[in-house]
Each structure stands twice: as structure tokens, then as C-alpha cells.
Amino acid sequence: MRQIGLRVTDCILSTIINGFVKRRGLKPAIRAYDKLVFIGCEPGQVTYASVINVYCRLGRSDRAESIFSEMIDRGFDKCVVAYGNMISMYGKIRRASEAMKLLALMKQKGCEPNVLVYNSLLDMHGRLGDSKQAEKIWKEMMRRKVQPDRISYTAIIYANNRSGELERCMELYREFRETGGKVDKTMAGVMAGVFSKCSRFNELIELLKDMNRTKLDRRLYMSVLRSLREAGLEVHVKWLQTNFTFVDKKT
């Protein structure tokens, strides 16, 4: 492109990469990026973020790390999207130490973590069963005045549920509902477990009613059914079977 006098800006280069992702897939997007860089196109912050995202989605943590390091070395060290993608990737592969180091680095560089970054960290610590670290992240969010969303609440409740902190789960759930939070199937699945452990079956029933739907995914439906049967609440079992059906996630 440069040979015919066209200057490829960072935004154009990123648009090309994202176009390949949508039309041809992740690997063709990487091949296109490599060819464009080979002929002299210089990536900027936006393009680096796009390429890092592709490598993260491919599960290529080694290449994602390499591109991220290149981005930082070239002075593009305040891209919250790139930090977020890397932290999310580390969370999924349970590399908590690297994720926390990146959080520290982005704050050191003056890049403010957003709710997506914090959600990835909350989810990671929840999956690791580390409610103490999850609570530290939550407190940092509050201190930095980052507004939690439904995903944030679901993740912190899940972390506390895994650690048996049921009263804390209830406290967070009440806060979520009092601030206008709407329950989705993921939140419902987590809270169904909490309510069952606490023997709060009336609240479990109200939760299902509030979802305003008659079809539940199989896992949630079977979890609620089992809890009600184990508690000997046959009236509630019949109510569930009469008013709800289940579907597999793929449908």
C-alpha cells in the first residue's frame, strides 16, 4: 500500500483486521496482520488491541504476551482494552499472579481500570475459590468509584458462595436488587444455590417468578428441582413442574 502512496493509519489497519475476523475468522486475520506489517504498515494502539484480542481468543497466550510487550515498548501503555483482554485471558487460564501484575502495571501507567477489567478479576478469583481476593478487588472498585454491573455482582456472589460466606451473598444480592438490578439466568443459577443452602425456599420461588420466563436452562431447572425435593417441598415441586420447562443451553 505504501508503494502506491497510500498511508495506512492505525484505525484503517485495525478495521482491516477486524473485517478479516468477521468475514474469514481469527487465523486469517493474523495472517493479514503479518502481511501488512511485512510491507511496512505500522500498528498503533487500536491495532495492537485488536491483534491482542485475536490471540487471546485463539488461546495463544505466548503471542498475546509478545504483542502486548511490543505495544508497551513502543509507548502505547494506556490502552485499557488491551489490558482488559490480557487480564481476561489470564483469568481464564488461571494465571492469577500475571493478572494482578497487569492490574498494578496499568495503574502505574495511569490507565484507569474499568468495570470490564474488574469483572475479569472477580470472575477469576471466584473460579479459584478465593473470596478474600475477590473482596479486595470489590473494595478497590468501590474506592475508585467504578460502578459494578450485573456481571460484577454475579461474580462476587459466586466467589463468596464457593467459600461458604452465605450471609455476605445475601447482603450483596439485596444490594443488587435494591439498586434496580435485574436477574438473568446466570445470577439466578448462583442465587438458587445460595437460597438452597440457606433453606430460603420462598425467596427461591420469588426469584424464579421475578425472572418473568417459563423456560429455564436445564442446569438451573434441575438444581432447583433437586433442592425442593430434598427439602420435602412437594407443593413447590409441583408448582415448578407446572409453571416451568427446561431447555438445553444450545437451544
Secondary structure, DSSP 8 states (H G I E B T S, - for coil): -GGGT----HHHHHHHHHHHHHHT-HHHHHHHHHHHHHTT----HHHHHHHHHHHHHHT-HHHHHHHHHHHHHTT----HHHHHHHHHHHHHTT-HHHHHHHHHHHHHTT----HHHHHHHHHHHHHTT-HHHHHHHHHHHHHTT----HHHHHHHHHHHHHTT-HHHHHHHHHHHHHTT----HHHHHHHHHHHHHHT-HHHHHHHHHHTT-SEEEHHHHHHHHHHHHHTT-HHHHHHHHHH-EEE-TT-
